[in-house]
Amino acid sequence: MPSVGLHATPAAKEVTRQPDRLLSVADAAERLGTGVRFIRRLVAERRIRYVKVGKHVRIAESALAAYIEERTVEPVPSRRSRYGKAA
């Protein structure tokens, strides 16, 4: 006879994820430090994921984070000149 509640089922082990907070265009622009027009252009050119809620456009926090991550440029290690300081 199987015991109830002693063993976790695979479904019970899944971590429940919080849904992303949806940001307005103005909130997304504030987070990026840009104007609303820039965000609207990203949406119009489909360069960022967005959600339509009726006639309103919302951008998920994860979509904004992904946009930032994709466009982050890592610094290049500086090359030291052989002709630096005199000995």
C-alpha positions as CSV (number, residue, x, y, z in Angstrom):
1,M,0.0,0.0,0.0
2,P,1.6,3.3,-1.1
3,S,2.2,5.8,1.6
4,V,0.8,9.3,1.0
5,G,2.9,12.3,1.7
6,L,6.2,10.5,2.5
7,H,7.7,10.8,-1.0
8,A,7.8,13.9,-3.1
9,T,6.5,13.5,-6.6
10,P,8.5,15.0,-9.5
11,A,5.8,17.7,-9.9
12,A,6.3,18.6,-6.2
13,K,10.0,19.1,-6.7
14,E,9.6,21.7,-9.4
15,V,10.4,25.2,-8.2
16,T,7.6,27.6,-8.6
17,R,8.8,30.6,-10.4
18,Q,7.5,34.0,-9.8
19,P,6.0,35.6,-12.9
20,D,8.0,38.5,-14.3
21,R,6.9,41.9,-13.4
22,L,5.6,43.7,-16.5
23,L,7.0,47.2,-16.9
24,S,5.3,50.1,-18.8
25,V,7.3,51.7,-21.6
26,A,8.0,54.7,-19.3
27,D,9.3,52.3,-16.6
28,A,11.5,50.4,-19.0
29,A,12.9,53.7,-20.3
30,E,13.7,54.9,-16.8
31,R,15.5,51.6,-16.1
32,L,17.6,52.0,-19.2
33,G,18.2,55.7,-18.6
34,T,16.7,56.5,-22.0
35,G,13.7,58.2,-23.4
36,V,10.3,56.6,-24.0
37,R,10.8,57.1,-27.8
38,F,13.8,54.8,-27.8
39,I,11.8,52.0,-26.1
40,R,9.0,52.5,-28.6
41,R,11.5,52.2,-31.4
42,L,12.8,48.9,-30.0
43,V,9.3,47.6,-29.9
44,A,8.4,48.8,-33.4
45,E,11.6,47.2,-34.8
46,R,11.0,44.1,-32.7
47,R,14.4,44.3,-31.1
48,I,13.0,43.5,-27.6
49,R,10.4,41.1,-26.4
50,Y,7.2,42.7,-25.3
51,V,3.6,41.8,-24.3
52,K,0.5,43.5,-25.6
53,V,-2.1,43.9,-22.9
54,G,-5.1,45.2,-24.8
55,K,-3.7,48.3,-26.5
56,H,-0.9,48.7,-23.9
57,V,2.7,47.6,-24.4
58,R,4.5,46.0,-21.5
59,I,8.0,44.7,-21.2
60,A,8.9,41.9,-18.9
61,E,11.8,42.5,-16.5
62,S,13.5,39.4,-17.8
63,A,13.2,40.7,-21.4
64,L,14.8,44.0,-20.3
65,A,17.6,42.1,-18.5
66,A,18.2,39.9,-21.6
67,Y,18.4,42.9,-23.8
68,I,21.0,44.5,-21.5
69,E,22.9,41.2,-21.3
70,E,23.0,40.7,-25.1
71,R,24.4,44.2,-25.6
72,T,26.9,44.3,-22.9
73,V,30.4,44.7,-24.3
74,E,33.2,43.2,-22.2
75,P,36.4,45.2,-21.9
76,V,39.5,44.2,-23.8
77,P,42.5,43.5,-21.6
78,S,45.0,46.3,-22.1
79,R,48.2,45.5,-23.9
80,R,51.2,46.9,-22.2
81,S,53.6,48.7,-24.5
82,R,57.2,47.4,-24.6
83,Y,58.2,51.0,-24.6
84,G,56.7,52.1,-21.4
85,K,58.7,53.5,-18.5
86,A,62.4,53.7,-18.6
87,A,64.3,51.4,-16.4
